[in-house]
Each structure stands twice: as structure tokens, then as C-alpha cells.
Amino acid sequence: MTLYLLAFAVIAVAAFAQAISGFGFSLVAVPLLAMIVDPQPAVIAATIVSMGLNSANAYHHRTHIDLGATRRLLLWALPGLPLGVLALRLLPSGALVAVIALVTLGCTVVVWRGWRIAPGGWTLRGAGLLSGVLTTATATNGPPLVAALQAMRLEPRAFRATLALLFAVVSPIALVGFGIAGLLGMRAVLVAVVGLPAAALGGWLGNRLFDRFDAGMFRRMVLGALVVSSAAALAKAAL
């Protein structure tokens, strides 16, 4: 029971942070969940909860979706999904926790620095492919897509809606891959069942309190917390 209460708290905090700062649900949730449960159910549960959140967001903001950008990135993200499933299945638990922590640290740097990639060519394709691999290996697939959409110069509403649609489309495909690979265990499903109302609560609180926070300061706090949680996950993997 304690495990699921902790998972509820982690996912609620992650959803709250995303509602305030505009990014990072999986970046916050996955490394912390990986220290509470095994990394495989942490990745799968975060994927399920993220699918629910982003499907709702994509539907709500559907009139602003850039379908051209979505098609270009999905074309390269989809081939990366089975590669990530393979990594999630084959890597031992300790190594997977370390990979999740290192990826989270790298993604934190990308978000913190606001890096962009070239808006076309192999860099864009590479960003799509990398996002596909990260979707199923670590559930932290946002930063490559963020960098790609920033390079495309989408206006803010289109940026948010298109990103939500990309997440919403790849997540169920990732779950099919998890099922085929025999990774959809009961623990992952139970954490996701606990996590869905937790995410709804955290998102609701974040949206209600949005105007009371300095978004820039809160964003820096979230990024700092990501560094700390990643360091803790690395320390646990080394033990």
C-alpha cells in the first residue's frame, strides 16, 4: 500500500509541475517512480498516464494542431519504438535506472538551455527517431520533440497542441509494443490506475494555482529538482 501511495504522490507532483511550468511530466515522474518500483513498470505506468493526459490536451486544443509537423516527426519516431522496447526488455534493472537517470539529466540540459536543431534534414529525422526510442525505453521522449518543434517556429498554441498529439499517438503504439514483449505486468497497470486520478488532481491544482506562481522561478525549481532526482537515481543504481 505504501508503494502505491508514494506513486500517487509522485505522479500528482509531476502533473502539478507540468501544469505550472508547461513541461516535464515524465521527466519528473519516471526517475522517482524507478526508485519506488522497478524501472520497467515505472516507464510503462508513466506512458499510460501520459497517454491519458495528452489525449485530453490534444482533443481540447485540436484546432491548433499542425498536422504537417506531426506527420514529419511521426514518420521517424515510429521506427524508434521497437528499439526502445528492446532496450527496456534486455537491460538489467540497475543499468536501466542509470540510463533513465542519465537521459533525464541530458533532457534537463536540453530544456534548460532551450536548444534547437536544424529545421530539416537528418537532424530533424534524428530527433524523431530518438524520441521514438526514448518513448519506449525511458518514457522521457519530450526534449527531442520540443527541440524539433521549436526549430519549426510553431506559434505557442500550435506548439502545445502538436506536442500533445505526438505524445497521444505514440503512447498507445508503445503500449502495444510493451504487450508484445511481455512487459505489461500487473504492477505497472496498478501504478497507472493509481496514477490517473493522481495526475488529474495534480493537473487541476496546477491550473487553479497557475496565476499565483512565478512560472519562470518554478521552471528553474523543477529543473533543479530533476537534477537532484537524477543524481539520487544514479546513486541507487550504483549501490
C-alpha positions, -999 to 999 in steps of 0.1 A, spaced: 0 0 0 28 24 9 43 18 -26 11 30 -43 7 60 -20 42 71 -29 34 65 -66 2 86 -62 22 114 -47 50 113 -73 25 114 -102 4 142 -86 36 163 -82 47 156 -117 13 166 -132 13 197 -109 48 207 -121 37 203 -158 6 224 -153 27 252 -138 59 251 -158 44 236 -191 68 207 -194 83 176 -178 56 152 -166 77 121 -175 110 138 -166 97 143 -131 78 111 -127 100 84 -142 132 87 -123 113 89 -90 90 60 -98 120 40 -109 133 43 -73 99 32 -59 91 3 -82 112 -14 -108 122 8 -138 101 -13 -163 68 -7 -145 78 29 -139 82 35 -177 51 17 -186 29 33 -159 42 68 -169 34 60 -206 -2 51 -197 -8 82 -175 9 104 -201 -13 90 -228 -44 100 -208 -32 135 -201 -20 142 -236 -51 127 -253 -72 151 -233 -49 180 -241 -48 172 -279 -85 170 -281 -90 202 -262 -66 221 -284 -73 202 -316 -80 233 -337 -43 244 -333 -26 211 -343 -1 214 -371 -7 181 -390 23 186 -413 47 188 -384 30 158 -368 34 137 -399 71 146 -404 81 137 -369 59 105 -366 74 92 -398 107 89 -379 95 84 -343 76 52 -351 107 31 -362 124 40 -330 96 25 -308 107 -12 -311 143 -3 -305 133 13 -271 112 -18 -263 142 -40 -269 164 -18 -246 137 -19 -219 134 -57 -221 171 -65 -222 188 -40 -199 191 -52 -162 172 -32 -136 203 -14 -123 215 -4 -157 180 8 -167 178 30 -137 212 45 -146 200 50 -182 168 67 -171 188 90 -148 214 99 -174 187 105 -200 168 127 -176 199 147 -169 206 151 -206 170 161 -213 171 186 -184 201 203 -200 183 205 -234 152 221 -218 173 244 -195 194 257 -224 165 259 -248 185 241 -276 171 239 -311 180 217 -340 181 225 -377 145 226 -390 151 200 -417 173 172 -430 189 144 -409 189 164 -377 151 166 -377 149 129 -387 173 120 -359 152 139 -334 121 120 -344 140 86 -342 155 95 -308 121 105 -295 107 71 -306 135 52 -288 131 72 -257 93 68 -257 96 30 -250 130 29 -233 125 56 -207 92 74 -214 111 107 -215 107 115 -252 98 152 -249 130 171 -253 139 158 -289 103 167 -300 105 201 -282 137 209 -300 123 199 -334 91 219 -329 110 249 -317 131 247 -349 99 247 -369 89 280 -353 54 270 -344 34 296 -325 27 287 -289 -8 273 -292 2 251 -322 34 241 -304 15 228 -274 -13 211 -294 11 194 -318 33 182 -290 3 167 -271 -9 149 -303 25 134 -309 26 121 -274 -10 108 -276 -3 89 -309 29 72 -299 18 62 -264 -8 35 -274 16 21 -300 43 19 -273 18 0 -251 11 -25 -279 49 -30 -281 51 -35 -244 24 -61 -246 40 -80 -274 73 -80 -255 55 -93 -224 63 -62 -203 27 -52 -193 28 -66 -158 2 -61 -131 24 -38 -111 27 -13 -140 -11 -14 -145 -18 -8 -108 6 21 -107 -11 35 -137 -46 30 -122 -34 49 -91 -16 75 -113 -45 85 -135 -65 102 -107 -33 115 -92 -24 132 -125 -59 146 -127 -56 160 -92 -21 175 -97 -31 190 -131 -63 205 -116 -44 221 -87 -16 234 -110 -41 250 -134 -60 265 -104 -28 279 -89 -11 289 -121 -16 326 -117 -1 326 -82 32 313 -92 62 329 -109 63 305 -138 100 313 -146 111 307 -110 90 275 -107 105 262 -140 140 267 -126 129 249 -94 116 219 -114 148 217 -134 169 218 -102 147 191 -87 152 170 -119 190 172 -114 186 161 -77 163 132 -85 185 120 -114 216 121 -91 197 101 -65 186 75 -91 223 72 -102 234 67 -66 208 40 -62 219 23 -94 255 23 -82 247 5 -49 
